[in-house]
Amino acid sequence: MTEPALAPRNAFVGVLVVWAVAFAASIGIGILVPEEWRVPWLLVAFGGVVLLSFAVQLWYGRTQGYILRVAGGALGALLVMGVISVGFGLAALAT
């Protein structure tokens, strides 16, 4: 039987890392990729962010709340990337 950790790491930090990577990836894609290729690259980046969410939470090493943390990371990344892509889409319409 294993003993519980006295001071476990904060699980929310891993979710915030995934959101930050999603933010940086979507801003980078929006600036560096031509308009007609943005959506496919955002889909590729989102797939990478979902895999990163799994990896970060597996690295965390706690089974309690694993699915909830992975879902929170992936859903938050989807919302972050969606809002930023809407911003770039509206900017493309304005020009």
C-alpha positions as CSV (number, residue, x, y, z in Angstrom):
1,M,0.0,0.0,0.0
2,T,1.3,3.4,-0.9
3,E,1.2,6.4,1.5
4,P,-0.5,9.6,0.3
5,A,1.8,12.5,-0.6
6,L,2.1,15.0,2.2
7,A,2.1,18.0,-0.1
8,P,0.9,17.0,-3.6
9,R,1.6,19.2,-6.5
10,N,-1.2,21.5,-7.7
11,A,-3.1,19.8,-10.4
12,F,-4.5,23.0,-11.9
13,V,-1.0,24.1,-13.0
14,G,-0.9,21.4,-15.6
15,V,-4.3,22.6,-17.0
16,L,-2.9,26.2,-17.1
17,V,0.2,25.0,-19.0
18,V,-2.0,23.4,-21.6
19,W,-4.1,26.6,-22.0
20,A,-0.9,28.7,-22.3
21,V,0.5,26.4,-25.0
22,A,-2.9,26.6,-26.8
23,F,-2.8,30.4,-26.6
24,A,0.8,30.7,-27.9
25,A,0.1,28.2,-30.7
26,S,-3.0,29.9,-31.9
27,I,-1.4,33.4,-31.8
28,G,1.6,32.0,-33.7
29,I,-0.5,30.3,-36.3
30,G,-2.7,33.5,-36.7
31,I,0.3,35.6,-37.3
32,L,2.6,33.3,-39.3
33,V,0.2,31.2,-41.5
34,P,-1.7,32.6,-44.5
35,E,-5.4,32.9,-44.1
36,E,-6.4,30.0,-46.2
37,W,-4.2,27.6,-44.2
38,R,-5.2,28.8,-40.7
39,V,-8.0,26.4,-40.0
40,P,-6.1,23.2,-40.9
41,W,-3.1,24.3,-38.8
42,L,-5.4,25.2,-35.9
43,L,-6.8,21.7,-36.1
44,V,-3.3,20.2,-36.1
45,A,-2.3,22.4,-33.1
46,F,-5.5,21.4,-31.2
47,G,-4.6,17.8,-31.7
48,G,-1.2,18.4,-30.3
49,V,-2.6,20.3,-27.4
50,V,-5.0,17.4,-26.5
51,L,-2.0,15.0,-26.6
52,L,-0.1,17.5,-24.4
53,S,-3.0,17.5,-22.0
54,F,-2.8,13.7,-21.6
55,A,0.9,13.8,-21.2
56,V,1.0,16.5,-18.6
57,Q,-1.7,14.8,-16.5
58,L,0.0,11.4,-16.8
59,W,3.3,13.1,-15.7
60,Y,1.4,14.5,-12.7
61,G,0.9,10.9,-11.5
62,R,-2.4,11.1,-9.6
63,T,-5.4,9.0,-10.5
64,Q,-8.0,11.0,-8.7
65,G,-9.6,13.4,-11.1
66,Y,-7.5,12.4,-14.1
67,I,-10.4,12.5,-16.6
68,L,-11.7,15.8,-15.2
69,R,-8.2,17.4,-15.5
70,V,-7.6,16.2,-19.0
71,A,-11.1,17.3,-20.1
72,G,-10.6,20.7,-18.4
73,G,-7.3,21.1,-20.2
74,A,-8.7,20.1,-23.6
75,L,-11.9,22.1,-23.3
76,G,-10.2,25.2,-22.1
77,A,-7.7,24.9,-25.0
78,L,-10.6,24.5,-27.4
79,L,-12.2,27.7,-26.0
80,V,-9.0,29.7,-26.1
81,M,-8.2,28.6,-29.6
82,G,-11.8,29.3,-30.7
83,V,-11.9,32.8,-29.3
84,I,-8.5,33.7,-30.9
85,S,-9.5,32.2,-34.2
86,V,-12.8,34.2,-34.2
87,G,-10.7,37.3,-33.6
88,F,-8.4,36.6,-36.5
89,G,-11.5,35.8,-38.7
90,L,-13.1,39.1,-37.8
91,A,-9.8,40.9,-38.5
92,A,-9.7,39.2,-41.9
93,L,-13.2,40.3,-42.7
94,A,-12.4,43.9,-41.7
95,T,-9.5,44.2,-44.2
